[in-house]
Amino acid sequence: MSRIGKAPIEIPAGVTVKVDNNTVTVKGPKGELTQKVHPDLTINVEDGHVVITRPSDDREHRAQHGLFRALIHNMVVGVSTGYRKEMELVGVGYRATATGQVLELSLGFSHAIYIKLPPEVKVEAKTERNKNPLIILESDDKQLLGQVCAKIRSLRKPEPYKGKGIKFVGEVIRRKSGKSAGAK
């Protein structure tokens, strides 16, 4: 039995889970998410818990069991508390400004970069004196939030010599020493 798949998902107060023809809909205070589930799996909502069962111990069924349990759990957490990611711009002259759903980044290129974010993602840019600029992203959809963060990070990944680039707050960048001085 899958350790992840067999764990029941607790439904917090204010969240409703509805299963209709292998489509799970989760509604909560932060929003509403839907997910199609593998047709072989059965999903039961009983006394405040969601339980997912599989028909056999086939390799395919075991893989799908854990996967869809994790996806539904992420949906329940997303609509109840939401997800939040903070990104830091490290580099001289790097700036970020948010206007509505458009994020403007100045990353040392000859031009500014404009990113139009999906309406499900809320963005905020903070700039404090003597601190690196921060981009704060919030959403109820964990998958979409991760995808948006990956896109922003791909514009200027942190480099190992000076550590300049876009990184997550708290992320440790492996640093390299650079050239050896006077090596013959």
C-alpha positions in Angstrom: 0.0 0.0 0.0 1.2 3.5 -0.8 2.1 5.4 2.3 1.1 8.7 0.8 -2.0 7.3 -1.0 -3.5 5.6 2.0 -3.4 8.6 4.3 -6.8 10.3 4.5 -7.0 14.0 3.6 -8.6 16.1 6.4 -11.1 18.7 5.2 -10.8 21.9 7.3 -13.8 24.0 8.2 -15.2 26.2 5.4 -13.9 23.8 2.6 -16.2 21.6 0.6 -15.1 18.7 -1.6 -17.4 17.4 -4.3 -16.7 14.3 -6.5 -18.6 14.1 -9.8 -17.7 11.4 -12.4 -13.9 11.3 -11.5 -13.6 15.1 -11.3 -12.9 16.5 -7.9 -14.0 20.1 -7.1 -12.7 21.8 -4.0 -14.2 25.1 -2.8 -12.9 27.2 0.0 -12.5 30.8 1.2 -9.5 31.4 -1.1 -11.1 30.0 -4.3 -12.2 27.0 -6.2 -10.0 24.3 -7.9 -10.9 21.3 -10.0 -8.9 18.2 -11.0 -9.7 15.2 -13.2 -8.7 11.9 -11.5 -7.6 8.6 -13.0 -10.7 6.6 -13.8 -9.6 3.5 -12.0 -9.3 5.2 -8.6 -12.3 5.7 -6.3 -12.7 8.8 -4.2 -15.0 8.8 -1.1 -15.8 11.9 1.0 -16.8 10.7 4.5 -17.1 12.5 7.9 -14.6 15.3 7.1 -12.0 13.2 5.3 -11.3 12.3 1.7 -10.1 8.7 1.1 -8.7 7.5 -2.2 -8.6 3.7 -2.9 -7.1 1.8 -5.8 -8.4 -1.4 -7.4 -5.2 -3.4 -7.4 -1.5 -3.3 -6.6 -0.4 -2.8 -10.2 2.6 -0.5 -10.7 0.3 2.0 -12.6 -2.3 2.0 -9.9 0.2 2.5 -7.1 1.8 5.5 -8.9 -1.6 7.1 -9.6 -2.8 6.5 -6.0 0.0 8.6 -4.4 0.0 11.2 -7.1 -3.7 12.1 -7.0 -3.8 12.0 -3.2 -1.0 14.6 -3.2 -2.8 16.7 -5.8 -6.1 16.7 -3.9 -4.3 17.5 -0.7 -2.5 20.5 -2.3 -5.9 21.7 -3.6 -7.5 21.5 -0.1 -4.5 23.4 1.5 -4.6 25.9 -1.4 -8.3 26.9 -1.0 -8.1 27.0 2.8 -4.7 28.8 3.5 -3.2 29.4 0.1 0.5 29.3 -1.0 3.1 32.0 -0.9 6.5 32.3 -2.4 9.1 35.0 -1.9 11.8 35.7 -4.5 14.8 38.0 -4.0 16.7 39.9 -6.7 20.4 39.9 -5.9 22.5 42.3 -8.0 23.4 46.0 -8.4 20.5 47.9 -10.1 18.1 44.9 -10.1 14.5 46.2 -9.6 11.0 44.9 -9.6 7.7 46.8 -9.7 4.2 45.4 -9.8 1.3 47.2 -11.5 -1.9 45.1 -11.3 -1.1 41.8 -12.9 2.0 43.0 -14.7 5.5 42.5 -13.2 8.2 44.8 -14.5 11.8 43.6 -13.9 15.0 45.4 -14.5 17.7 42.7 -14.5 20.8 44.4 -16.0 19.7 43.9 -19.6 19.4 46.9 -22.0 15.6 46.7 -21.7 13.0 46.1 -19.0 11.2 42.8 -18.9 7.4 42.8 -18.5 5.6 39.6 -17.4 1.8 39.4 -17.5 0.7 37.1 -14.6 -2.4 34.9 -14.6 -5.3 36.3 -12.6 -5.1 33.5 -10.0 -1.7 34.8 -8.9 -1.4 37.9 -6.7 1.9 39.7 -7.0 3.6 42.3 -4.7 7.0 43.9 -5.1 8.8 45.3 -2.1 11.9 47.5 -2.2 13.6 48.6 1.0 16.7 50.7 1.4 19.9 48.7 1.7 18.0 45.4 1.1 17.5 43.3 -2.0 14.1 43.8 -3.8 11.5 41.2 -3.1 8.8 39.7 -5.2 6.0 38.1 -3.2 3.6 35.8 -5.1 0.5 34.3 -3.6 -2.1 31.8 -5.1 -4.4 29.0 -4.2 -3.0 26.8 -7.0 0.4 25.4 -6.0 1.2 24.1 -9.5 0.5 27.4 -11.2 2.4 29.3 -8.5 5.5 27.1 -9.0 5.3 27.4 -12.8 5.2 31.3 -12.6 8.1 31.3 -10.1 10.1 29.0 -12.4 9.5 31.4 -15.3 10.6 34.4 -13.4 13.7 32.7 -12.1 14.6 31.5 -15.6 15.1 35.1 -16.7 18.2 35.4 -14.5 19.3 32.3 -12.6 21.7 32.9 -9.7 25.2 32.4 -10.8 27.8 30.6 -8.6 30.6 33.2 -8.6 29.0 36.4 -7.2 25.5 35.0 -6.4 23.7 37.5 -8.7 20.3 36.7 -10.0 16.8 35.8 -8.9 16.6 33.3 -6.0 14.0 32.2 -3.5 14.3 33.7 0.0 16.3 31.3 2.2 17.7 29.4 -0.8 21.4 28.6 -0.5 23.5 29.1 -3.6 26.6 26.9 -4.0 29.5 29.3 -4.5 32.7 28.8 -6.5 36.0 30.4 -5.7 36.8 31.7 -9.2 40.3 32.0 -10.7 43.3 31.1 -8.7 45.6 34.2 -8.5 49.0 33.7 -10.1 48.8 30.0 -10.7 51.6 28.8 -13.0 
